[in-house]
Amino acid sequence: MIRKMEYKDIDKVLSILAEAIVEGNSTFKRKVPTVDDWDKGHIDECRFVKVINDEVVGWVALSKGKSTSPAYDGVCEVSIYISSKNRGQGIGDELLKAVIKESENNGYWLLESIIFSDNTASINLHIKNGFEVIGRRKSIARDIFGNWRDVTLLDRRSDYY
């Protein structure tokens, strides 16, 4: 079941993020944010979880784009994470579809994702859902293991705006 994220889900959401940080293949983050910081950084109406047997196994959320100019108010960045034991089951596809629909219902016209270039599963998931590769940044930052990583930039413009 895909449903709106609730406050009771936050510990599991952060646990899945912690797993991704330790793995080092999907985020440059070095530590899990506090509940308050995570909450402030993500748009309330665009947060979803996938639940299997009463357990949150994946989540997706949008955050405002990097620019503070009001001209960019409709631009959001996608964060999507699936627990390692539940990957490859179509959960990412379900979550991404849900957040795309909700983003359009709330007037967001452009979704962007920044993905490690060797994370082809995530890149392909985004392309399957209408994202386009718009570029690549080479050796943009070091991952948790100290390795320089390239990222692929993708975006998806809503058909409604």
Secondary structure, 3 states (H helix, E strand, C coil): CEEECCHHHHHHHHHHHHHHHHHCCCCCCCCCCCHHHHHHCCCCCCEEEEEECCEEEEEEEEEECCCCCHHHCCEEEEEEEECHHHCCCCHHHHHHHHHHHHHHHCCCCEEEEEEECCCHHHHHHHHHCCCEEEEEEEEEEECCCCCEEEEEEEEEECCCC
